[in-house]
Structure formats: C-alpha cells, structure tokens
C-alpha cells in the first residue's frame, strides 16, 4: 500500500493513476467497475452536501443545528475567504451534519471526519473544473494517500486521537487538492505532510460521545487547512519532515495521549461544564423519551 505514494513520487506518476492500478491488480477488478463504485459513493456524499446547505439540518442530539445552511447562505457577504474555500467549508459542514443526523454517508475516512474530502472536491468541481474524470481522480488520490496512512498508522481516534481522523482526512484532502490543481505527486505529498503536522496530539473529546461537538466544526477547519497546505506546496514550500516520518510521528504521539483524550469523552471539551450538562441532558432524554 505504501508503494502507491512512494512510486508516485519517485516515478512522477499521479497518485490517482497508481491507486487505480493498485485496485485493478490487487483485487482483479475491472477499471469500469471501480469507477462505477466511486461514482456511487460520490453521489451519496454529494446528496448529503446539497441537503445540508439547502435546509437547516438538526443533528440527532440537537447539539448542532443548521450551521452549514447558515454559512452557505452567508457566502458573498464578506471577502475573508475565496469562493472555492467558502463553498468547501459549507459542504464540509453539510456532509458532517447530515451524517450526525443519521443520514446516509460514506466515511472519508471516518464518520467523524467525513466532510473534509467531499467538501474540498465538490467545491473544486463546481468552482474550478467540472470534469467528472477529475472528480473521480480526486477521490482516487485521496484513497491512495488514505491507504498509506492506514498501512503505517490508523484512522481510529480511539487509538491515536483526532489526528488520526480529522488530521488524516485533512492530509488526504491537501494532497488531493494539489493533484486536482495540477501539482506534482511530490508537491501533493508535501501538502499532505504540512496539513497533518498541524494536528499532532489533537484530543478526541466528543461531547456526550457523539461525533457532533467539536467534530463537525473541525471538519470545516480541516478543509480550510487543506487548501492552505496545498497552496503552500504549489508555491514551492516543502515539509522539512518527510511524509512517511510525519505519519509515524502522528501515530506515535497519538498512542501516547492519555486515554481521556482518545475518544472516551472523559477529557477535554467533553468534560467542560457545558459539555457535562449537554451529556446529562442527552442521557436523560434517552432514558425518559418524550411520550
């Protein structure tokens, strides 16, 4: 699995091309079938993105309500972010909210980090290049980088904290944005490394044990981070620490986090006074549902 990214850099071949070849050779799956499966997943994610910005979505617990809708319909009122990043933020919030509202979603790479990659790619697709092939290739790039992370480390926040989820998805998105915009595999890998370094040691502290607070807003920050990291790499900025070593460090640091900061809801924001009150309210509702 790690050969996908290594070969892409050494042979200067797009990560998406080598990922497709890997799928075809490893599983004996025809190219058309792979593309068809990717398109099915794209359709599910795109439906979630559009649903979340077309109406206020309330999550199952009620902790989060309509933030994607609010953000999307305020685009254009200020000039702080570019149109492509604004839309990426809105879609990342939307996908994560629909997931938390028990909608149909595809983990990318996890449910808690499901908004970053589709947010980035759907915005690029609508604002930069409407090619269906480039959209599919983008998901293949993300998949190739994801395989690398999964092989060397983990996607489980219970093992390595939020860096393994939001950090990983941001890393995958940064590499994907870079290739989508014509960057080299080497630049894509540097973008991924730069993005992931920002999440070293990040606590996984979901309030009430739900991937809503702070997870959903972290998706939005993650996609913003991914665009920044990609822009740096495309402008010639490189990670001082090689990509593979960044992955190793993320895994090592994450495993050294105390158990309270690894998806147990026993530390961080989950144990703030407001977080405790929210958890108690949700638990009481679960025990005594309204008639």
SULVENSUL-V85675 format. One record per residue. N is the residue number from 1. RES is the residue in one small letter. PSI is psi in whole degrees, -180 to 180 (999 if undefined). Layout:
N	RES	PSI
N	RES	PSI
This chain:
1	x	-42
2	x	-20
3	x	-25
4	x	-54
5	x	-42
6	x	-45
7	x	-38
8	x	-44
9	x	-48
10	x	-35
11	x	0
12	x	46
13	x	140
14	x	140
15	x	-39
16	x	-35
17	x	-44
18	x	-30
19	x	-44
20	x	-44
21	x	-40
22	x	-46
23	x	-42
24	x	-44
25	x	-41
26	x	-42
27	x	-5
28	x	29
29	x	131
30	x	150
31	x	-46
32	x	-37
33	x	-38
34	x	-47
35	x	-40
36	x	-43
37	x	-40
38	x	-43
39	x	-33
40	x	-43
41	x	-38
42	x	-43
43	x	-41
44	x	-46
45	x	-39
46	x	-38
47	x	-43
48	x	-43
49	x	-45
50	x	-38
51	x	-42
52	x	-23
53	x	-10
54	x	-20
55	x	154
56	x	124
57	x	128
58	x	126
59	x	166
60	x	-38
61	x	-19
62	x	2
63	x	-32
64	x	134
65	x	106
66	x	25
67	x	-37
68	x	-43
69	x	-47
70	x	-46
71	x	-47
72	x	-42
73	x	1
74	x	-3
75	x	133
76	x	-15
77	x	-17
78	x	169
79	x	24
80	x	-38
81	x	154
82	x	161
83	x	-40
84	x	-40
85	x	-40
86	x	-49
87	x	-36
88	x	-41
89	x	-47
90	x	-45
91	x	-34
92	x	-41
93	x	-42
94	x	-48
95	x	-43
96	x	-37
97	x	-44
98	x	-38
99	x	-48
100	x	-16
101	x	15
102	x	30
103	x	173
104	x	130
105	x	157
106	x	125
107	x	136
108	x	72
109	x	-10
110	x	170
111	x	-41
112	x	-20
113	x	27
114	x	-13
115	x	-21
116	x	-55
117	x	-51
118	x	-36
119	x	-47
120	x	-49
121	x	-39
122	x	-34
123	x	-45
124	x	-42
125	x	-41
126	x	-34
127	x	-25
128	x	-50
129	x	116
130	x	13
131	x	126
132	x	-36
133	x	-42
134	x	-34
135	x	-47
136	x	-45
137	x	-35
138	x	-43
139	x	-30
140	x	-40
141	x	-49
142	x	-39
143	x	-42
144	x	-44
145	x	-37
146	x	-40
147	x	-40
148	x	-48
149	x	-44
150	x	-37
151	x	-38
152	x	-24
153	x	-118
154	x	161
155	x	4
156	x	117
157	x	-25
158	x	-18
159	x	-44
160	x	22
161	x	-174
162	x	-19
163	x	-28
164	x	-14
165	x	-76
166	x	-41
167	x	-46
168	x	-45
169	x	-37
170	x	-41
171	x	-48
172	x	-42
173	x	-41
174	x	-44
175	x	-40
176	x	-47
177	x	-42
178	x	-47
179	x	-39
180	x	-38
181	x	11
182	x	9
183	x	161
184	x	163
185	x	-37
186	x	-44
187	x	-38
188	x	-42
189	x	-40
190	x	-40
191	x	-44
192	x	-42
193	x	-44
194	x	-43
195	x	-47
196	x	-32
197	x	-24
198	x	-8
199	x	10
200	x	126
201	x	15
202	x	128
203	x	146
204	x	106
205	x	58
206	x	128
207	x	130
208	x	17
209	x	15
210	x	144
211	x	65
212	x	-61
213	x	120
214	x	11
215	x	-44
216	x	-46
217	x	-28
218	x	-28
219	x	-43
220	x	-45
221	x	-36
222	x	-44
223	x	-34
224	x	-43
225	x	-42
226	x	-42
227	x	-39
228	x	-46
229	x	-41
230	x	-45
231	x	-39
232	x	-48
233	x	-42
234	x	-25
235	x	10
236	x	1
237	x	134
238	x	153
239	x	130
240	x	-27
241	x	128
242	x	152
243	x	-49
244	x	-37
245	x	-32
246	x	-42
247	x	-46
248	x	-43
249	x	-41
250	x	-45
251	x	-44
252	x	-47
253	x	-44
254	x	-43
255	x	-22
256	x	-7
257	x	146
258	x	152
259	x	-28
260	x	-21
261	x	17
262	x	71
263	x	30
264	x	-10
265	x	28
266	x	7
267	x	-177
268	x	-141
269	x	-29
270	x	-25
271	x	16
272	x	158
273	x	-43
274	x	-40
275	x	-40
276	x	-43
277	x	-40
278	x	-43
279	x	-41
280	x	-41
281	x	-44
282	x	-43
283	x	-39
284	x	-39
285	x	-36
286	x	-36
287	x	-38
288	x	74
289	x	150
290	x	146
291	x	999
